[in-house]
Amino acid sequence: MVFTIKDLNECLLDFSRTVVTYSERELKARSSISAAQTQHYYDALYMKDQKINWLESRINNIGVNIENIVDARLFEKGN
């Protein structure tokens, strides 16, 4: 079997095209996955911030309720 330079060049050209095509597909896939992960992290941070805000308001409401109960007990003892 004899290989000519032309045959080797064609093989190299096909290999190079295939490698470039594969690399482009991988780059697109990785960038889309990265974008999806970034959006997921932003959504998770937003949900955590909302939960923190809800817990802070709940703590404030509990504090107000405790103050009201204490004031009511003190008023009862005073009468």
N, C-alpha and C positions, 0 to 999 in steps of 0.2 A: 504494500500500500504506500502510495506516495502522496505527501501533502505539499501543496504549493504555498507560496507566500500569500496568494490571493485567498486560498482556503483559510489560512490562519487569520488573515485580516477580517474575513467575514465572520469567523467564529468570535474574534475579539470584539467586533462591532455589535454582534448579537448579545454577547455577554454584557457589554457596556450599556446597551439600551435596557436590558433586563435589570441591571443593577440600579440604573437611574430611575426606572419606573418603580421598582420596589422601594427605593429610598423616598420617592415622592409620596407614595401611598402611606408609608410608615410615618412620615412627617405630618401628613394631614391627619392621620388617625391619632397620633400623639397630641397634636394641637387641639383637636376636638375633645379628646378625653381630658386634657388639662383644663380646657374651658369649662367643661361640665363639672369637674372637681372643684374648680374655683367658685362656680355658682353655688354648688352644694355647700361649700364652706361659708359663703356669704349668707346663705339661707339659714344655716345652723347658727351662725353668730347672731342673726336677727332674732331667731327664736329664743336664744339664750338671753338676749337683751330684753325681750318682751317678758320672759319669765322673771328676770331680775326686777323689772319694773312692777310686775304684778305682786311679787313677794314683798317689795318695799312698801307698796300701798297697803298690803295686808297687814304688815307689821305696824304701820302708822294707824290703821283702823283698830287694831287690837290695843295699841297704846291708848288711844282715845277712849275705847270702851272700858279699859281698866281704870283710867282716871275718872270716868263717869261713875263706875261702881264704887270706887273709893270715896268720891265726893258724896254719893248717895248714902253710904254707910256712915260717914262722918256726920252728915246732916241728921240721920236717924238718931245717932247717939247724942247729938246736941239737943234734940227735942225731948 
